[in-house]
Amino acid sequence: MSQYLILIYEDEASYADATPEVWGQVSAAHAEFGEKYKASILGGNALQPTSTATSVRRDGADVTDAPFAETKEALGGYYLVEAADLDEAMSIAKDCPARFGGVELRPIMVFS
């Protein structure tokens, strides 16, 4: 079995303007996804908006209260999943809720 990270990228503005009904639908979709794939999901979290981000450059001297880049879609959460192969991981990722964007699937690097 291999591990994959499903990165959820969405338009934050859509959530800022979302009604309580939309929030309920999004929450329900993630609960349903979590239940459907509970045997495969090893972990996951939603992230605070990019307005709360702090960026630290490699040398550590440059710290800013902002994300690295301005983009329409931002990383809003992730799931760590275990799958037999890339095809199974893609099948899981295709079901991942991302109402205002999409997901990126990346394998976890294994060091020997």
C-alpha positions in Angstrom: 0.0 0.0 0.0 1.1 3.5 -0.8 0.2 6.9 0.8 -1.1 9.8 -1.2 -2.0 13.4 -0.2 -5.2 14.8 -1.6 -4.7 18.6 -1.6 -7.9 20.6 -1.8 -7.6 23.9 -3.7 -10.7 26.2 -3.8 -11.7 29.8 -4.3 -11.7 31.3 -0.8 -14.0 34.2 -1.8 -16.7 31.7 -2.5 -16.6 30.5 1.1 -16.5 34.1 2.4 -19.8 34.7 0.6 -21.3 31.3 1.4 -24.7 31.0 3.1 -25.2 28.8 6.1 -27.0 26.3 3.8 -23.9 26.1 1.6 -21.6 25.5 4.6 -24.0 22.8 5.7 -23.8 21.1 2.3 -20.0 21.3 2.2 -19.8 19.9 5.8 -22.2 17.1 4.8 -20.2 16.3 1.7 -17.0 15.9 3.7 -18.7 13.8 6.3 -20.0 11.5 3.6 -16.6 11.3 1.9 -15.0 10.5 5.3 -17.5 7.8 6.0 -17.2 6.3 2.5 -13.4 6.1 2.7 -12.8 5.7 6.4 -10.7 2.6 5.8 -8.4 4.5 3.4 -8.2 8.0 5.2 -5.2 8.2 7.5 -5.8 11.8 8.4 -6.8 15.2 7.2 -7.7 18.7 8.2 -9.2 21.9 7.0 -6.9 25.0 7.0 -7.6 28.5 8.1 -7.8 31.1 5.3 -4.7 32.4 3.6 -5.2 35.7 5.5 -3.9 33.8 8.5 -0.8 32.5 6.7 2.7 33.5 7.6 5.5 32.8 5.1 9.1 32.1 6.1 11.7 32.1 3.3 14.4 29.5 3.3 17.1 31.6 5.1 14.5 32.5 7.8 15.3 36.2 7.6 12.3 37.1 5.5 9.0 36.6 7.3 5.7 38.0 6.1 2.1 37.8 7.2 0.8 36.4 3.9 0.9 33.3 1.8 3.8 32.7 -0.7 1.7 33.7 -3.8 -1.6 35.4 -4.6 -3.8 32.9 -6.4 -7.5 32.5 -7.2 -7.6 29.1 -5.6 -5.8 28.4 -2.3 -4.9 25.3 -0.4 -7.8 24.9 2.0 -7.4 21.4 3.4 -6.1 17.9 2.8 -6.6 14.2 3.3 -3.8 11.6 3.7 -5.0 8.4 2.2 -3.6 4.9 1.7 -4.3 3.1 -1.6 -3.1 0.0 -3.4 -1.9 2.1 -6.4 -2.3 5.4 -8.2 -5.5 4.2 -9.9 -7.2 3.5 -6.5 -5.9 6.9 -5.1 -7.3 8.7 -8.2 -10.7 7.0 -7.6 -10.7 8.3 -4.1 -9.5 11.8 -5.1 -12.3 12.1 -7.7 -14.9 11.7 -4.9 -13.2 14.4 -2.7 -15.5 17.4 -2.2 -14.1 20.6 -3.7 -17.2 22.6 -4.4 -15.4 25.8 -5.4 -12.2 24.3 -7.0 -10.5 21.0 -7.4 -8.0 18.6 -5.9 -4.4 17.7 -6.5 -3.2 14.1 -5.8 0.4 13.6 -4.9 2.2 10.4 -3.7 4.1 10.6 -0.4 7.9 10.2 -1.0 9.4 7.2 0.6 13.0 7.3 1.8 14.8 4.0 2.3 
